[in-house]
Amino acid sequence: MTEQRLERLEMQLAFQDDLLDALNRTVAAQQLELSRLQSQIKTLHLRMQQMERPEVPVIETPPPHY
């Protein structure tokens, strides 16, 4: 293997290592964001369920003209 080819391969390896580290950081950040969003969805789902079936029955009073 020539010296120039070896240098090129080492540079490519260093670039790939940097790229892999960047991708790992991106995936980790996206996982945190996904977990946060899943938690928000669960909270919203619970709120919607509570709105669909109120705990206190709603008694509508007729309008004043009746």
C-alpha positions in Angstrom: 0.0 0.0 0.0 1.4 3.4 -0.9 1.8 6.1 1.7 -0.6 8.4 -0.1 -3.3 5.7 -0.2 -2.8 4.9 3.5 -3.2 8.6 4.4 -6.4 8.8 2.3 -7.8 5.8 4.1 -6.9 7.2 7.5 -8.6 10.5 6.6 -11.7 8.7 5.4 -11.8 6.7 8.7 -11.5 9.9 10.8 -14.3 11.5 8.8 -16.5 8.4 9.2 -15.8 8.4 13.0 -16.8 12.0 13.3 -19.9 11.4 11.2 -20.9 8.4 13.4 -20.5 10.5 16.5 -22.7 13.2 15.1 -25.3 10.7 14.1 -25.3 9.1 17.5 -25.8 12.5 19.2 -28.7 13.2 16.8 -30.3 9.9 17.5 -30.0 10.4 21.3 -31.5 13.9 21.0 -34.4 12.6 18.9 -35.0 9.8 21.4 -35.3 12.4 24.2 -37.7 14.4 22.1 -39.7 11.3 21.3 -40.0 10.4 25.0 -41.1 14.0 25.8 -43.7 14.0 23.1 -45.0 10.5 24.1 -45.5 11.8 27.6 -47.4 14.9 26.3 -49.6 12.7 24.2 -50.5 10.5 27.2 -51.3 13.6 29.3 -53.5 15.0 26.5 -55.2 11.6 26.1 -56.0 11.5 29.8 -57.4 15.1 29.7 -59.6 14.2 26.7 -61.0 11.1 28.4 -61.8 13.3 31.4 -63.6 15.8 29.2 -65.6 13.0 27.5 -67.1 11.7 30.7 -67.4 14.4 33.3 -67.5 13.3 36.9 -70.3 15.7 37.8 -73.4 15.3 35.7 -74.3 18.4 33.8 -77.8 19.7 34.4 -78.8 22.2 31.8 -81.3 24.8 32.9 -83.8 25.9 30.4 -83.4 29.4 28.9 -85.2 32.2 30.7 -88.1 32.5 28.2 -89.5 29.1 29.1 
